[in-house]
Amino acid sequence: MTPMLRTDDAAAVSRRTAPPTWLVVALACAGQFLVVLDVSVVNVALPSMRADLGLSASGLQWVVNAYAIAFAGFMLLGGRAGDLYGRKRMFLVGLGLFTLASVAGGLAQEGPQLLGARAVQGLGAAVLAPSTLTLLTAAVPEGAARARAIATWTAVGAGGGAAGGLVGGVLVDSLSWRWVLLINVPVGAVVLLGSAAWLTESRAGERRRLDLPGALLVTAGLATLAYGISQTEAEGWTSSATLLPLAAGLTLIGLFVLVESRTAVPLMPLRLLKVRSVAAADAAMLVSGSAMFCMWYFMTLYAQNVLGYSPLDAGLALVPSSLAVVLGSKLAPRLMPAAGARTVAVLGTLVAAAGFAWQSTMTADSSYATGIMVPGVLMMLGAGLAATPLAALATSGAAPEEAGLVSGLVNTSRTMGGSLGLAVMSTLAAARTAGHDTPQGLTDGYALAFRTSTAVLLAGAVMMWVWLPGKGARTKAT
């Protein structure tokens, strides 16, 4: 297995007062669960939000986009801030922002209040998410123990995304839409108090000045790209409302790269991208995430719009898939020592591709077993198998002072890949349906999305086998 993040004297961690490892893992995973859950939990509550607050169709879309854009835009900055100012400190700041914004969103009386709260939630999540992985890797020694801890982190994150529909359905049906946000408050408060009391600070050596020009450029670039991607659903890919922000985002990212190449202490040292394990694993996450992320979206639509399930029934129908992703994540570290991280990542991707291919054969009257459960289990079992070794490889070979930045890259790759993939697949599905909103017409559109995802995953598996370092390969840049 590829060696993972090193710990040395440069990492300012107090070992004398270090809490039990299981406690650090539990707190980090709880933070990650909240972040990922909030990406999907609001979807089922959108109709109720629209009726209660009088939101327009575009306003409703921004309930999702405000969170996603802030989340994607600030993640690299959040990761680097943890390296420079302390991982525990940034964990607490991010979780505090996230929890307070959840209160504001749950109590919102007007649409703009809800949208502002969702944007602040996304900002808090962007600061919090990189610290969850960095705290974990700093607390657990490299080797099999760290692989198991990363597997738990991966499983909890994937489970948060998978549980969103079910949790949202239960809360909306039994209480109100407000509780899809307010439920974060007691959980966040408990994790915040526990983290303040028990976590120890971890910082990468001496505190240094933040690369402000680089921070502004990459944050603006990623946020603008995310905004452009979010416009595709309403405006289409050829609209100026889509093309202009996409072009502006790419330009800003290009300027960021130029600035970083000439800055003495850059936000993101470009030599990091010469580390094969980091570059290849992040690229693999972006590609595979672009295919896998849309699974929950289209499966939920298929269950409700074609098979006639209620929102709660649709959430329950995907429970086996949710369990499968946890199983795959926990199985991966058992296979990695013998087979190697690259082999397990490719195997997981191929298993997922088989599930997507099966799902693409769905019909308007498929049974639950063959139309949802079995292909869903294959898709998410493969996703879990692939995610753990990719996260392990992405955090390998980098210096301890870059741990937060690498964690930010991991989360940014997955988020941007998922957003881009969902935008593309939604466009393809809508084009195939072409206004024929019958069960068969919708099924044809969804099936095309799954076929396209299958092709992307197969291409991703080839890329992983060629580019990811093999077992025992060196991963550091020379």
N, C-alpha and C positions, 0 to 999 in steps of 0.2 A: 504493500500500500504506500502511496506517496506521502512523504512526511508533511506534517501540517505546521501551523504557525508555531514559531519557536517562542520560548520565554527565556529572558536573560535578565541581567542586572539592570538593563535600560528601562525595563518595565517597572514602574513604581507601584508595586503591589505589596501590601503589608501581609506577610505570611503568618505573623504571630497572631493576628486577629482574624484570619481568614475564616469565613463561615463554612459549614459542611458543604461539600461539592453538590450534593443533591439539592440543597436549598438554593444555591446560585442557579442551577439548571432549572429548578421549578419557577423561580422568579423571572428569569429571562424568558422562559417559554410562555409564562402567563402574559408578559408584555407582548410577545410576538403573536399570541392568540388574539388578543384584543385588536391589534393592528390589522391583521388579515381578516378577522371576522367582520370588521366594519367596512371592508371593501364590498362585501356581498350582502350583508344582513339587511340593508335598507331597500334592496330591490323589491322585495315582496310588500314593503310598506308604501311604495310610491303612490299607488292609487289613493290610499287613505290620506297621505300628505297633501295630495292635490286637492281633494275634496275639502279638507279642513282648512287649508291655508289659501285656497284659491290660486294655486300655481298654474301658470300656463304650461303648454307642452315643453317649450324650451326651458322654462324655469325648473320643471321636473327633471329634465336631463342634467341640469346644473347641480342638482342635489348629489348626483353621482360624480360629475366632472370636477366640482370644486374640491372634493376630497382627493380625487385621483391626480389632478394636476399639481396641487401643493405637495402631495406625497412623492410623486415622481421628481418634481423639480428640486426639492430641498434635500434629497437623500444623500447625495455625495457630500454636500456641505455638512449634514448632520453626522455622517461618519467621520469626517476629518475633524470636526469639532470635538468629538469624543477622544480622538488621539491627542489633541492639543490641550484640552481643558479638563479631561477626566471622563472615563466611560460611565462611572456611577452618576456623576453630576449630570451628564447629558441624558442618561436613562431617566433620572428623576425629573429633569426639566421637560423632556418629551412626554412622559406619562402624566405629569401635572397639567400641561397644556391640553393634552388629549382628554383628560377627565373633566377639566373645567369647560372645554368646548362641548362635551357631551351633555353637560348640565344645560348650557345655553341652547343647544339644539333641541333638547327634549322639552324645554319650556318656551320655545319660540312661538310667537303669536302672529308673525308675518313671514312671508316668503324670504325677504332679504335677510332677516335675522337667522333663519335656518341655513341659508347659503353661506353667510359669514361664519357661522359656527362650524359648518362642514369644512370650510377652507382652513380654519384654525386646527380642526381635528387632523386634517391631512398634514399640516406643518408639524404638529406634535408627533404624529406617527413617523414622519421622516427623520426626526431627531431620535426617536425611541428605537426604531427598527434596527439600525446598524449596531446600536449598543447592546441589543439582546444577544447577537451572535458574538460580539467581541468580548463581553463579560464571560460568556460561556467558554470560549476558547482560551481565555486568560486563566480561568479557574481549573480547567481539566487538563492534565498532562497529555502530551501528544501520544498517539498510538490508539489501541483498541478502545480505551475508555473515552477518548475524545470523539472517535467515530460514533460510538453509541450515543454520546451526548448530542452530537450534531444530528443524528438520526431522530432523536426525541424532539429536538428543535424543529426539524423538517416536518415531522409527523404532526406536531401541534399546529404549526403554521398551515399546513395543508388541511388539517382537520377544521381549523377556523374558517377557511374559505368554504369547505364543504358543508359546514354546519350552518352557514349563514341563512340559507333558505329555510331550513327547519326551525332554527331559533326565531327568525323573523316571523314565520307563519304562526308559531305558537304564541308569540307576544302580541301580534296584531289581532289574532282571533280571540285571545283571552283577555287582553288588556286594551292597548291602543298603540298606534304607530309610534307614539312618543317613547315607548319603552324599548324600542330597538336602539335608542340612543341612551336613555336613562339607565339601562341595564349595565352600561359601562361604568357607572359612577361607583356603586358599592365595590365592584370587582377592582376597579382602578384604585380606589382608596385603600383597600386592603393590601394590594401589591405595592403601592406607594409607601405605606407605613412600614411594611416588611422590608422593602428595599432600603429605605433610609436607615433602618435599625441594623440590618444584618449584612448588607453588601459592603465590601471594602473597595476603596478607590483604586483605579488602575489607569495609569497615564503613561504615554510613550516618552519617557525621559524628561528632559527639560521643556518647559512651556515655551513655545515659539510664537512669533507673530503670524496671524492668519493671512494667507494670500488673498487679500480682499478683491483685487481685480479678477483673479481666477474664480473666486467664489461667486461673484456677481454674474460673470459670463456663463458659467456652467449651470447655475440655478436658473437664470433667465432662458438659456438655451433649452434645457430639459423641460422646463415649464411651458415654453412656447411650442416645443414639439408635441408635448402631451395635449396642449390645447388644439393644435392642428389636427391631431389624430381624433380628438373628441368631436371635431366638427364634421367628420366624414359621414356620420350617420344621418345628420340633419341636412347637410349641404351637398354631400357627394364628393368624390375625389377630384373632380375637375373644376370645382368652384374656387373662385378667388379667396373665399372665406376659409378654405382648406389649404390651398397651395401657398398663399402668402405666409401664414404662420409656420408651415412646414419648412419653407425656404428660409425664413428668418431664423428658425430654431437651428437648422443645419449651419447657417452662417455663424451664429453665435457659438456653436460648438467648435467650428473651425477656428474662430478667433481665440477661443479658450485653449485649444491645442497650441496655437502659435504663442500665446502669452506664457503658457506653462513651459514651453521649450526655451524661453529666455529669462525665466524667473529663477533667482538663486534658491529660494525656498518655496517651491510650488505647492499648490493645493493637492495636485495629483502628479507625482513624479512620472514622467512618460516612460522611464525605464521599467516601471511596473508592468507595462503592457508587453515588455520583452520576456517576462516570465511566462513560459509556455503554459503552465498549469492555470495561471490566473486568466490569461487572454483566452485560451481555448475553452475553459470551463464557463466563463462568463458569456462567450459567444454561443456555446451550446445551450446555456440557460435561456438566452434570448430567443434562439430558434425553437427549441422545444416548448418554451413557455408560450410562444405565439400560437402553437397548435393546441396545447393542453388546456390553457386557461379558458377557452371558449366552451369547453365541455359542459361545465355547470350551467352556463347560460342557455345553450341550445337544448340540453336535456330537460331543463325546467320548462322552457317554452313548448317543447314537444309533449311533455306530460300534460301540461295544462291546455294548450291550444288545440292539440290533436286528439289526445286520449281522454280529455275531459276531467283530469284530476283537479282537485282544489289545491290552493297554495300549500296547505298543510300536508295533504296527501302527496303532493309532488316532493316536498321535503322529506317525508318518510320514505318515499320510493328510492331516494338516493342515499339512504343510510348505509346499505351494503357497500356502496362505492366509497363512502366516507371511511368505513372500517377498513376497506381494502388499501387505501392510501396510507393509513397508519401501519397496517401489516407490512406493506412494501417498504416503508421507511425503516421499520425495525428489523426487517429481514436483511436489508442491504449490508449493514456492518458485519453481519455474520458471514456474508459471502465475500466481502472485500479482502480480508487477509489472504485467502487462498486464490481468488480469481483476479484480484486487482480492481482498483476503482474504475478504470476505463472499461473493462469487460462488463462490470455490473451496470454501469451507466448505459452502455449500448444494449445490454440485455433488457433493461427496463424500458428503454425507448422502443425496442422491437415489440415487447409485450403490449405496450400502450398502442403502438401502431396497429397491432392485430385487433385490439378492442375498437379503435376508431373505424377500421375497415368493416368490422362486423356491424357497428352502429350505422354505417352508411347504407346498409341494406334494409333499414327500417321501413315499415309501411304504415299506412293510416290506421290499420287495425291490428298492429303487432300486440302480442301478449306481453305482460309485465316481465316475465322471465327472459324472453329472447329479445324484447325490444328495449329494455332498460337495465335490468339487473345484471345479467351476465356480461354484456359488452361494457357496462359501466364499471363493473368490478375489474375487468381486464385493463381498461383505460387507467384507472386510478391505482391498481396494483403496480403497473408499469411506471406510472408517474412517481410513486413513492420509491420504487427501486432506483430510479434514475436520479432523483433529487438529492439523496444523501451523498453519493459519491461525487456528484458535481459540486455540491457545496463544500465538501472536503477538499477537492482539488482546487477550487477557487480560492480557498483560504490557505493554500500551501505555498511554501517557497517565498513568502513575503516577510519582511522584517517586522518585529513586534510594534515598532512605531508607526507602521502602516496598517495595522490590523483593522482599525475602524474604517479607514478608507476602503480597504478590500471588502469589508462587510457591506459598506454602502454600494460598492460596485455590484455585489451579488444581488442585493435587493433592487437596485436600479435596473439591472439586466432583466430580471424576472418581471418587474412591473412594466417596463417599456415594451418588452416582448409580448406580454399578455395584452396590453392595451392595443398595440399595433395589430396583433393577430385577431382580436375580437372585432376591430374595425374592418379589417379585410374580409373576414368570414361573414360578418353581418351584411356587408355589401354584396358579396357573392350570393348569399342566401336570398336577399331581397330581390336581386336581379333575376334569379331563377324563378322565384315565386311570381314576380312581375304582376302584382295586383290580384292574383288568383288566391284569395284568402280562404280557400276551401281546405279541409283537412289534408287532402292529397297534394294540393299546391304547396301548402306549408311544409309538408313532409319532404317534398322534392327539394325545396330550398335548404332545409336542415341537412338532408342527406348529402347535398353537394358540399356543404361546409365540412362535414365529417370526412368525405373523400379527399378534399383538399388538405385537411389536417393530416390524414394518413400519409400523403405524399411528402408533406413537410417533415413529418417525423422520420420517414425512411431516409430522406436526404440528411436530416440531422444525425441519424445513427451512423451514416457513412462519414460525415464530418467528424464526429466524435472518435471513431476508430482511427482515422487518419491523423488527427491533430492532437487529441488528448495524449498526455504522456503515458506510456505503458508502465507496467509494474516494475518498480525499482528504478525508473528513469529519473535523472536529475531535473529539478524544476526551477532552480534559481537562474536568474539572468547572469550572464557572464560579461 
